[in-house]
Amino acid sequence: MFDSPIQGETSTAAPPATERRKRLELRVVFVSACNALRPFFDADSSWAGQTHEHLALRTLKEQFPELDAQDAFLVVTTAKRLFSGPRSPGESDRV
């Protein structure tokens, strides 16, 4: 009954959404990879205030050998931003 537009009106229904993201294979392993890297960016396990990025990258390549160098760097950099600092996910607010 309401399927067709009234004569003279144009349909305003949005076209079906298309997937804009690229490299879906990276998206599939991203959460698991970030969770595997969380300990490397924990403030309690740093050396003189420095994170263990080099060890995180090595571990990532061991656990996810399908990632190329660029993808591995992207995941490590993102994990560092997520888990380093005062407001990392999963931690209570620090004041």
C-alpha positions in Angstrom: 0.0 0.0 0.0 2.8 2.5 0.9 5.4 0.9 -1.3 5.2 3.3 -4.2 5.7 7.0 -3.9 2.9 9.4 -4.5 2.7 10.7 -8.0 5.0 13.7 -8.4 7.2 12.8 -5.4 10.6 11.4 -5.7 11.8 8.5 -3.5 14.0 9.7 -0.6 15.1 6.2 0.5 18.8 5.9 0.8 20.5 3.4 -1.5 21.9 0.3 0.2 25.1 1.0 2.0 28.3 -0.3 0.4 31.3 -1.4 2.4 33.8 1.5 2.3 36.5 -0.1 4.3 39.4 -1.7 2.5 41.7 -4.6 3.6 39.0 -6.6 5.4 41.6 -9.3 6.2 43.4 -6.9 8.5 40.1 -6.0 10.2 39.5 -9.7 10.9 42.6 -10.1 13.0 42.8 -6.6 14.4 41.1 -7.1 17.8 43.0 -10.4 18.5 46.2 -8.8 17.5 45.7 -5.7 19.7 44.7 -7.9 22.7 47.9 -9.9 22.2 50.0 -6.7 22.3 48.3 -5.1 25.4 51.0 -6.3 27.8 53.8 -4.7 25.8 52.3 -1.2 26.4 51.4 -1.6 30.0 53.0 1.2 32.1 54.1 -1.3 34.7 56.2 -3.3 32.3 58.1 -0.4 30.6 61.9 0.0 30.7 62.8 3.5 31.9 59.4 4.7 30.8 59.8 3.3 27.3 57.4 0.7 25.8 58.4 -2.6 24.2 57.4 -1.8 20.6 60.2 -3.9 19.2 59.1 -6.9 21.2 55.5 -6.3 20.3 56.3 -6.3 16.6 58.2 -9.5 16.9 55.4 -11.2 18.8 52.8 -10.0 16.3 54.8 -11.4 13.4 55.1 -14.8 15.3 51.4 -15.0 16.1 50.1 -13.5 12.9 52.5 -14.4 10.1 50.0 -13.5 7.4 50.5 -9.8 8.2 53.0 -8.0 6.0 55.4 -5.4 7.4 53.1 -2.4 6.8 50.1 -4.1 8.5 52.1 -5.2 11.4 53.5 -1.7 11.9 49.9 -0.3 11.7 48.6 -2.7 14.4 51.6 -2.0 16.7 51.2 1.7 16.3 47.5 1.6 16.9 47.9 -0.7 19.9 50.4 1.7 21.4 48.0 4.6 21.0 45.2 2.5 22.5 47.0 1.1 25.5 49.6 3.7 26.3 48.7 6.8 28.3 46.4 7.7 31.1 43.1 6.7 29.5 43.7 3.3 27.9 40.6 1.1 27.3 39.7 -1.2 30.1 41.3 0.8 32.9 39.6 3.0 35.4 39.9 6.7 35.1 43.1 8.1 36.6 43.2 11.5 38.1 
